[in-house]
Structure formats: structure tokens, C-alpha cells
Amino acid sequence: MLGKEDVLEALCRSALASDIVKRAAGCPHWREVYVGVPYGDGVLEGYIDLLYRDEKGLVDYKTDAWSQTSTPRSSGRSSCRRRCRERSHR
């Protein structure tokens, strides 16, 4: 994105400085992981932005855009997904 290099650099630095990315960097991790699961008569497909394994299990971190006046859409979603996966692996 020509002309937006400063914005891109700031976004990258912000992401790399976040606690969740620092944590993932110290654990086994994978980016842009394809996922497909049976759903009804079809398949639900998507990509996991950042998947990592910590001492509690797998964490699916979703990156989303948000404004100063809204709550990040990823807030609480990783823990919800972790609980769902824990139930499905029992």
C-alpha cells in the first residue's frame, strides 16, 4: 500500500508488542490455519489467524478491526473457543 507505509509499520509494531502475540511467539504456533468441520449437510470452512498451544491447550486468536469506542470483537472469543474445543475433545 504505497503511501501508507507509516501506518502499516505502526500496525505491525503494535501487533508484535501485544501480550498475546508475545505469548504465542514463545509457544508452538501456526498462522493462517485452514479449518473445515462437518456442519449439517455441508462443511463449515475458515481460517484461524493465529493458533498456538499453551499450558492450558489450544488457543485460537482472531484478529479483528475495532474503533476506540467499540470493544474488540476478539475480546473473550479465544477463551470461549478454548472451552468449546475442550468439550469436543473429551
C-alpha positions as CSV (number, residue, x, y, z in Angstrom):
1,M,0.0,0.0,0.0
2,L,2.0,2.8,-1.3
3,G,1.8,6.0,0.8
4,K,0.6,4.1,3.8
5,E,4.0,2.6,4.9
6,D,4.0,4.5,8.2
7,V,0.5,3.2,9.1
8,L,1.4,-0.3,8.2
9,E,4.6,-0.1,10.3
10,A,2.7,1.2,13.3
11,L,0.1,-1.6,13.0
12,C,2.8,-4.2,12.7
13,R,4.7,-2.8,15.7
14,S,1.5,-2.7,17.7
15,A,0.7,-6.3,16.9
16,L,4.2,-7.5,17.7
17,A,4.1,-5.7,21.0
18,S,0.8,-7.2,22.2
19,D,0.8,-9.6,25.0
20,I,-1.0,-12.3,23.1
21,V,1.4,-12.2,20.2
22,K,4.4,-12.3,22.5
23,R,2.9,-15.2,24.3
24,A,2.2,-17.1,21.1
25,A,5.8,-16.4,19.9
26,G,7.1,-18.4,22.9
27,C,4.8,-21.4,22.3
28,P,4.3,-23.7,19.4
29,H,2.2,-21.6,17.0
30,W,0.8,-21.6,13.5
31,R,-0.6,-18.7,11.3
32,E,-3.5,-18.8,8.8
33,V,-4.5,-22.3,9.6
34,Y,-7.2,-23.7,7.4
35,V,-10.2,-25.3,9.3
36,G,-13.0,-27.4,7.9
37,V,-15.6,-29.1,10.1
38,P,-18.8,-31.0,9.2
39,Y,-21.9,-28.8,9.7
40,G,-25.3,-30.1,8.8
41,D,-25.2,-31.4,5.2
42,G,-22.1,-29.4,4.4
43,V,-18.7,-28.2,5.7
44,L,-18.0,-25.0,7.7
45,E,-14.7,-23.6,6.5
46,G,-12.5,-20.8,7.5
47,Y,-9.0,-19.8,8.6
48,I,-7.6,-19.3,12.1
49,D,-5.4,-16.1,12.1
50,L,-3.2,-17.3,14.9
51,L,-3.3,-20.7,16.6
52,Y,-1.0,-21.6,19.5
53,R,-0.6,-24.2,22.2
54,D,0.0,-23.1,25.8
55,E,-0.2,-25.0,29.1
56,K,-4.0,-24.9,29.0
57,G,-4.4,-26.2,25.5
58,L,-5.0,-24.7,22.0
59,V,-5.8,-21.0,21.7
60,D,-7.5,-19.6,18.6
61,Y,-6.7,-15.9,18.4
62,K,-8.8,-13.9,16.0
63,T,-7.6,-10.5,14.8
64,D,-10.4,-8.0,14.0
65,A,-10.5,-4.3,13.4
66,W,-12.2,-2.2,16.1
67,S,-12.5,1.5,16.9
68,Q,-11.7,3.4,20.1
69,T,-15.4,3.5,21.0
70,S,-16.1,-0.2,20.5
71,T,-15.0,-3.4,22.3
72,P,-12.5,-5.5,20.3
73,R,-14.5,-8.3,18.7
74,S,-11.8,-10.8,19.7
75,S,-12.4,-9.9,23.4
76,G,-13.4,-13.2,25.2
77,R,-13.6,-15.2,22.0
78,S,-10.4,-17.0,22.5
79,S,-11.5,-18.3,25.9
80,C,-14.9,-19.3,24.5
81,R,-13.4,-21.2,21.6
82,R,-10.9,-22.9,24.0
83,R,-13.9,-24.1,26.2
84,C,-15.7,-25.3,23.1
85,R,-12.6,-27.3,21.9
86,E,-12.0,-28.7,25.4
87,R,-15.6,-30.0,25.4
88,S,-15.3,-31.5,22.0
89,H,-12.1,-33.4,22.9
90,R,-13.4,-35.1,26.0
